Amino acid sequence: MININLFERKQINRLPLVIIISFLILFVSLCVYLFGLQQYYVLQDNMNMQQIENQADEVREARKLDTLHTQIVQSEKVIQNIESQRHSIPYLFNDLHTYLPDNDEHITSFNFTEEFEVLLSLYDMNYDELTQLIEELNSIDYITSVKLVTLTKNPDSDELYLSDISIRLDESMLRGVDSDEI
């Protein structure tokens, strides 16, 4: 005998359906979260790039200032080096001028060379005045040698001569005299 009940319902297992729906909801939520996170980081990256572009001019200016500062420091070192190696030419000329004859008309030229040598051209001086001048110049500490380069008789007078004198200077002694004077 077969028993058929038309009002009876069969029970359906709904657990797999609940699991599938829960999985789909979690999956969609995860996708939305990851998409939002990705959009946030893209926006953050764009803002950072824009800030970098805005500050690029400032960075260039800062680098230029740093380079300029380095050049200034190097220039100051060069200036200090030059200052320490130079000597006082006006002091030298004034000091040498005290040994020369009182009459400035005797001097035709006064040349200072790079080799720390002074070339003096004198005229209308007698022989005794020239020898006395050479002896006085040889007695100065910062002068290493005084040489009479040429001695020519003045055509207008028999006792007066035209002469060229070479005066060699000691660079280290001259700097010592300069530092004492300053």
Summary of the structure (lengths in Angstrom):
residues: 182
radius of gyration: 49.7
end to end distance: 138.9
largest distance: 174.6
contacts: 392
relative contact order: 0.08
helix: 59%
strand: 20%
